[in-house]
Amino acid sequence: MPVTTAKASASSSKSGHEKVLIIVKALPHVGERHGETVCCAGITLDGQWRRQYPVHFRRLRDNQFKRWQWIEYDWIAPGADDKRRESASWLRSLPARLRRLHRKA
């Protein structure tokens, strides 16, 4: 799957694959709909703001990531109730596709 570019951003596509530098990780929230989740946000390779939700962070185990770390993940467009163009629903069905990318020295 190609990495999302400015021409095919989360706001104009139904799904995709992105590399994002994580800048924000909220505290966990327990909700009725998704259980315990975390909202994260970061910047794409082409400088676009991107919000990832819902992230079941504790379930990631070996793939947990930190702020200021590049990650790569699959996403789908959020539901109709989320009008934020920077939002991308994290694909819970493919946690193995999450990759932490290490910065080169």
VMD Tcl script that draws the C-alpha trace (Angstrom):
set ca {
  {0.00 0.00 0.00}
  {1.51 3.39 -0.89}
  {2.40 5.94 1.75}
  {-0.16 8.74 1.86}
  {0.91 12.00 0.23}
  {-0.51 15.52 0.27}
  {-2.63 14.71 -2.82}
  {-4.21 11.69 -1.12}
  {-4.52 12.70 2.52}
  {-6.65 11.15 5.24}
  {-9.31 13.75 4.54}
  {-9.74 12.77 0.87}
  {-9.16 9.00 0.98}
  {-11.09 6.17 2.60}
  {-7.98 4.29 3.76}
  {-4.24 4.36 3.53}
  {-0.84 3.77 5.03}
  {1.24 6.53 6.62}
  {4.45 7.38 8.36}
  {3.95 9.86 11.20}
  {6.21 11.50 13.78}
  {4.22 11.17 17.03}
  {4.14 14.45 18.93}
  {1.14 14.05 21.26}
  {-0.09 11.07 23.30}
  {-3.11 11.70 25.53}
  {-3.81 9.92 28.79}
  {-5.81 6.69 28.42}
  {-9.59 7.06 28.37}
  {-12.07 4.29 29.10}
  {-15.24 4.60 27.05}
  {-18.25 2.38 26.43}
  {-17.73 2.24 22.68}
  {-14.01 1.41 22.34}
  {-12.86 0.43 25.86}
  {-9.51 1.85 26.98}
  {-7.98 3.95 24.22}
  {-5.43 6.68 23.66}
  {-5.61 9.52 21.16}
  {-2.31 10.33 19.47}
  {-1.32 13.02 17.00}
  {1.67 13.72 14.82}
  {3.07 15.12 11.61}
  {3.30 13.20 8.31}
  {6.37 13.16 6.08}
  {4.88 16.00 4.03}
  {4.09 18.13 7.10}
  {0.38 17.43 7.54}
  {-1.15 17.16 11.00}
  {-2.63 13.71 11.65}
  {-4.74 12.41 14.57}
  {-4.84 8.65 15.28}
  {-7.81 7.26 17.22}
  {-8.78 4.89 18.76}
  {-5.39 3.44 19.69}
  {-5.60 0.46 22.06}
  {-2.13 1.24 23.36}
  {-1.85 -1.45 26.06}
  {-2.69 -4.13 23.48}
  {0.26 -3.12 21.29}
  {2.69 -4.71 23.78}
  {5.93 -5.01 21.74}
  {4.90 -2.27 19.31}
  {4.27 0.49 21.85}
  {5.75 3.80 20.78}
  {6.81 7.03 22.44}
  {6.49 10.70 21.64}
  {9.03 11.94 19.08}
  {9.16 8.51 17.45}
  {8.31 7.79 13.80}
  {5.67 5.11 13.30}
  {4.11 3.54 10.23}
  {0.52 2.30 10.30}
  {-2.64 1.51 8.31}
  {-5.74 3.68 8.74}
  {-9.31 4.14 7.55}
  {-11.41 7.30 7.32}
  {-13.24 8.05 10.59}
  {-16.99 7.72 10.99}
  {-19.40 10.43 9.90}
  {-19.55 11.82 13.45}
  {-15.86 12.93 13.28}
  {-15.62 15.94 10.98}
  {-11.95 16.72 11.74}
  {-9.98 16.46 8.50}
  {-6.82 15.42 10.35}
  {-8.49 12.35 11.90}
  {-7.62 8.83 10.81}
  {-9.14 5.78 12.49}
  {-6.43 3.41 13.56}
  {-6.89 -0.07 12.04}
  {-7.25 -2.28 15.09}
  {-7.45 -5.40 12.93}
  {-3.85 -5.00 11.74}
  {-1.67 -4.27 14.79}
  {1.19 -6.20 13.21}
  {1.36 -3.55 10.47}
  {2.42 -0.93 13.01}
  {6.14 -0.37 12.78}
  {8.27 1.82 14.95}
  {10.81 3.51 12.74}
  {14.21 4.21 14.24}
  {15.99 7.44 13.52}
  {19.23 7.05 11.59}
  {22.33 8.47 13.29}
}
mol new
graphics top color blue
foreach p $ca { graphics top sphere $p radius 0.5 }
foreach p [lrange $ca 0 end-1] q [lrange $ca 1 end] { graphics top cylinder $p $q radius 0.2 }
display resetview
